[in-house]
């Protein structure tokens, strides 16, 4: 049973430990949800906006041309953050499931 638990846990963590995932998450210090889109063409080039949802509502905010690169990086950071959090949650869920199936007692924190 212990071997099954170890195998399931290592597969779920996708070769990164929960501590490594949390470390990567903590290193992301700037992020914004959404994506940068071309709003239209003007005489001096394209106009950009940041599109995202907030409380289920679509939001669109103007992005000055000189900020497009940094806002685009911030949205990529958000996507990376979301992916790492998802990977962490799946790994912890798999670990929890494997422990339960192996009959491991969880102690007082399980409620």
C-alpha positions in Angstrom: 0.0 0.0 0.0 2.8 2.4 0.8 4.3 1.8 -2.6 1.0 2.6 -4.3 0.8 5.9 -2.3 4.3 7.0 -3.2 3.7 6.2 -6.9 0.3 8.0 -7.0 1.7 11.0 -5.2 4.8 11.4 -7.4 2.7 11.1 -10.6 0.3 13.7 -9.3 3.0 16.1 -8.5 4.3 15.8 -12.1 7.9 15.5 -10.9 7.7 18.7 -8.8 7.2 18.5 -5.1 4.6 20.6 -3.4 7.4 22.7 -1.9 8.9 23.4 -5.3 5.5 24.4 -6.7 4.9 26.7 -3.8 8.3 28.2 -4.3 7.6 28.8 -8.0 4.2 30.4 -7.1 5.8 32.7 -4.6 8.3 34.0 -7.2 5.5 35.4 -9.3 5.2 39.0 -8.0 3.3 40.7 -10.8 0.2 39.4 -12.6 -3.1 40.4 -14.1 -5.9 38.2 -15.5 -7.0 38.5 -19.0 -5.4 39.1 -22.4 -4.1 42.1 -24.3 -6.0 42.7 -27.6 -5.9 45.1 -30.4 -8.9 47.4 -30.0 -8.5 49.2 -33.3 -6.1 51.0 -35.7 -5.3 54.7 -35.3 -3.2 57.1 -37.2 -0.2 56.4 -34.9 -0.7 52.6 -34.8 -2.9 50.2 -33.0 -4.9 50.8 -29.8 -4.8 48.1 -27.2 -7.0 47.0 -24.3 -6.9 44.4 -21.6 -10.0 42.1 -21.6 -10.9 40.0 -18.6 -13.9 39.0 -16.4 -14.6 40.2 -13.0 -17.6 38.9 -11.0 -18.8 37.3 -14.2 -18.9 40.6 -16.1 -16.6 41.3 -19.1 -14.2 44.2 -18.4 -12.1 46.0 -21.0 -9.4 48.5 -20.0 -7.3 50.7 -22.3 -3.6 49.9 -22.4 -1.2 52.6 -23.6 1.1 51.3 -26.4 4.2 51.8 -24.2 2.7 49.4 -21.6 1.6 46.6 -23.9 4.7 44.6 -23.4 4.7 44.7 -19.6 0.9 44.1 -19.4 1.3 41.1 -21.7 4.0 39.7 -19.4 1.7 40.2 -16.4 -1.1 38.3 -18.1 1.4 35.5 -18.9 2.5 35.5 -15.3 -1.2 35.1 -14.3 -1.6 32.1 -16.6 1.6 30.5 -15.1 0.3 31.2 -11.6 -3.1 29.5 -12.3 -1.4 26.5 -13.9 1.0 26.0 -10.9 -1.9 26.4 -8.4 -3.9 23.8 -10.4 -1.0 21.4 -10.4 -0.4 21.9 -6.7 -4.1 21.3 -5.9 -4.3 18.2 -8.0 -1.1 16.8 -6.3 -2.4 17.5 -2.8 -5.8 15.9 -3.8 -4.1 12.8 -5.1 -1.9 12.6 -2.0 -5.0 12.9 0.2 -6.9 10.3 -1.8 -3.9 7.9 -1.8 -3.5 8.3 2.0 -7.2 7.7 2.6 -7.2 4.6 0.3 -4.1 3.3 2.1 -5.9 3.6 5.4 -3.5 6.3 6.8 -5.0 8.2 9.8 -5.0 11.9 9.1 -5.0 13.2 12.7 -6.7 16.3 14.0 -6.4 18.5 10.9 -8.8 16.4 8.8 -11.8 17.5 10.8 
